[in-house]
Amino acid sequence: MVTAKSPHSLQKSRPPEQLHLPERDRERFIKFGKERALEGAGPVTVGIDLGHIKTILSHAAAVHGVVVSTEPIDLARSALAISNPESPQQLSVGP
C-alpha cells in the first residue's frame, strides 16, 4: 500500500529511533521535542516520547551491552522546559 506524503513530512528529519548512535545528541533530542511541539504535542506528550526513547536506550545498554549514554535525553528535557511560574512544563518552540 502506497500512501502520499505531505511536502512537510518530506522535509522533516529522521526521528531519533532511526538515527545511528553517534547522531543521538542533546541538540537532536531538543530538535525532536520542538518538532513534536509544533505538530501539536503538549509538554507531557513530548516528555513521554523522550521517556520511551530513554527506556529503549537504557534497555540496550543493560541487556545487550550497547555503549550509550542517556544523559543527552535528560539535558534535552531540561533545555525544553521554561522556568515560567505559571507553566513550568511549557515547551519552548522558538528559535
C-alpha positions as CSV (number, residue, x, y, z in Angstrom):
1,M,0.0,0.0,0.0
2,V,1.4,3.4,-1.0
3,T,0.5,6.5,0.9
4,A,1.0,10.0,-0.2
5,K,3.3,12.1,2.0
6,S,2.8,15.8,2.5
7,P,5.6,18.1,1.5
8,H,6.1,19.0,5.2
9,S,6.8,15.3,6.1
10,L,9.4,15.0,3.3
11,Q,11.3,17.9,4.9
12,K,11.3,16.5,8.4
13,S,14.5,15.0,9.7
14,R,14.5,11.3,10.8
15,P,13.1,10.5,14.2
16,P,15.5,9.6,16.9
17,E,14.8,5.9,16.7
18,Q,16.1,5.9,13.1
19,L,19.4,7.6,13.9
20,H,22.7,6.0,14.4
21,L,24.0,6.2,18.0
22,P,26.5,9.0,17.3
23,E,23.7,11.1,15.9
24,R,21.7,11.0,19.1
25,D,23.0,14.0,20.9
26,R,21.4,16.7,23.1
27,E,20.7,19.0,20.1
28,R,19.0,16.3,18.1
29,F,16.7,15.5,21.0
30,I,15.9,19.2,21.5
31,K,15.1,19.4,17.8
32,F,12.8,16.4,18.1
33,G,11.0,17.9,21.1
34,K,10.4,21.2,19.2
35,E,9.2,19.4,16.1
36,R,6.7,17.3,18.2
37,A,5.5,20.6,19.9
38,L,5.0,22.2,16.5
39,E,3.0,19.2,15.4
40,G,0.6,19.8,18.4
41,A,2.1,17.5,21.1
42,G,1.9,19.0,24.5
43,P,4.7,19.1,27.1
44,V,3.6,15.9,28.8
45,T,3.4,14.0,25.4
46,V,6.9,15.2,24.5
47,G,8.2,14.1,27.9
48,I,6.6,10.7,27.4
49,D,8.1,10.4,23.9
50,L,11.6,11.2,25.3
51,G,11.0,8.8,28.2
52,H,10.3,6.0,25.8
53,I,13.4,6.7,23.9
54,K,15.4,6.8,27.1
55,T,13.9,3.5,28.2
56,I,14.9,1.8,24.9
57,L,18.5,3.1,25.1
58,S,18.7,2.0,28.8
59,H,17.5,-1.4,27.8
60,A,20.0,-1.7,25.0
61,A,22.8,-0.8,27.4
62,A,21.6,-3.2,30.2
63,V,20.6,-6.2,28.2
64,H,22.7,-6.0,25.0
65,G,25.8,-4.2,26.3
66,V,25.4,-1.3,23.9
67,V,27.6,1.6,25.0
68,V,25.2,4.5,25.0
69,S,24.5,7.4,27.3
70,T,21.0,8.6,28.3
71,E,22.3,11.9,29.6
72,P,21.6,13.8,26.3
73,I,17.9,13.0,26.8
74,D,17.9,14.4,30.3
75,L,19.7,17.5,29.1
76,A,17.2,18.0,26.3
77,R,14.3,17.7,28.7
78,S,15.9,20.4,30.8
79,A,16.6,22.6,27.8
80,L,13.0,22.3,26.5
81,A,11.5,23.4,29.8
82,I,10.9,27.1,30.5
83,S,11.2,28.3,34.0
84,N,7.8,30.1,33.9
85,P,6.0,30.2,37.2
86,E,2.5,29.9,35.5
87,S,3.5,26.9,33.4
88,P,6.9,25.3,34.3
89,Q,6.3,22.4,31.9
90,Q,5.7,24.7,28.9
91,L,7.9,23.9,25.9
92,S,9.9,26.5,24.1
93,V,9.3,26.2,20.3
94,G,11.0,29.5,19.4
95,P,14.3,29.9,17.6
